[in-house]
């Protein structure tokens, strides 16, 4: 299954972005309100400059304390983004996420962000694919 199919199955929620200079507290508020795990840092809403996850915030809170909530997302965001294109396969994405120990990946083409997929999205897609394969094999064995 390709990333494009995963994006289609997700619907049109879009990618939640914040501008550089946004306070960590404001980013955390968006994460809580939207019930999402990450925001992408983007000056223009379509170029991924960084990513900040709920895990990033928790780690900084434990290390620095609550004062970090007044800092900017730029101070703690991941700048070295691992991205994918819509043509990549779910298995490859799953391997990248597992090896890199991260759960969110921007989908980028021609330098512009067209979506965001999560580890959960990829696992759900793979399980669906495996269920279809199982049904097809059972049908072949049963002669249907």
N, C-alpha and C positions, 0 to 999 in steps of 0.2 A: 504494500500500500504506500502511496506517495503522500508527502506532506500536503499537497494540494487537496487530496481527498479528506485529510484530517481537518484542514481549515474549513472546508465546505460543511463538514458534519458539526463543527462548532457553532455555526451561525455567524451573525454579524455584530458581535459585541465590541469588536475593535480592540485596539491595544491602548491601555491606559498609560499615558505619558505625563511626565512633569518636566518643567524647564530646569536647566541648571540654575542653581541658586535657591531652589525651593528648600524650605526647612525640612529636616528629617521628620519633625512632628507632623507637618502637613502631609508628607508622603505616607506616614503611618496611618493618618486619618483616612486617606484615600484607600489604603489597603483594607482597613477595617470596614469602611462604608460599603465598598464594592465587593467585599469578601473574596479578595484575590491575594495572591502570594508575592506579586512583584509589580514594580512600575519601571518603565523604560524612561531613561533621562534623554530628552530630545529638545533641542532649541526650536525646531520647526514642526514637531509632531510626526515627522516621517523619517528622520535620520536618527538611528540609534547611536547615542554617544556613550551610554552606560546603562547599567541595570542595577536596581536596588531591591533586594528581596526582604521578606519578613525575617528570614534567618540572619541576613546581614545586620539588620537593626538589633536583633536580640544579642548577637555577638558583641556589637559595639556597646550596647547598654551594659552588658556584663563586664566589659573591659574598662569603659570610660565613666559609666554612670549616666544618670538621667540628663545631665547637662548636654549630652550629644544631641538631644532632641532640638536644641537651638542651633545646631550646626547645619551646614548645607549638605544636600544629598551628594554633591560633588566630592565631599570629603570621604565618603564611604562607599560610593558606587563601584561596581566592577567595570573597569574600563576596557579590559581585553575580552571583548565579547566573542563567544562562539555562536555563529549564526548558521542558518541553512537556507536552501532555496526550496521552492514548492515542488521541484522535480525529485528531490532526494527521497529515499525510501525510509520507512518507519524503522526498520531494523538498524540501519546506519545511525539514525538519530538516537535511538535507544542506546546504542553502544556509546556514542559520544557523551550522552547525558550521564550514563552510568560511570564511565571512565573519568569524566570531569567532575562528578559528584555535584551536579546542579540539576534543577528541575524546570527551568524556563529557557526557551530559546527563541530569539527573534527570527522571523522568516524575512529574508532580505533579498531583493533583486534589483539590480542596477542602482545599488546604493540606497534604495528606499525600502523602508520597513512595510511589509504587506500583511503582517500578522505576527502572532506569537503562539507557540505551542508549548504545552507543558508535558512533563513526564506522564501525568495521568492521561492526557489526551492520546499519547503514543501507546501507552499500555492498553487503553480501551480499544483503540483501533486494531492493535495486534490481536487482542482477545476475540474481537469480532471476526477478524480474518481467519483465525484458527477455528472458530466455531463453524464458519462457512465451509472450510476445508474438511472438517470432521463430518459435517452433514453430507457433503458431496461424496466422501469416501464411503460412508455408511450406505448411501444410496446406491453406489456402484456395487458394494458387497451384497446388498439385499436384492440387487437386480432391478432397481427402480429407475 
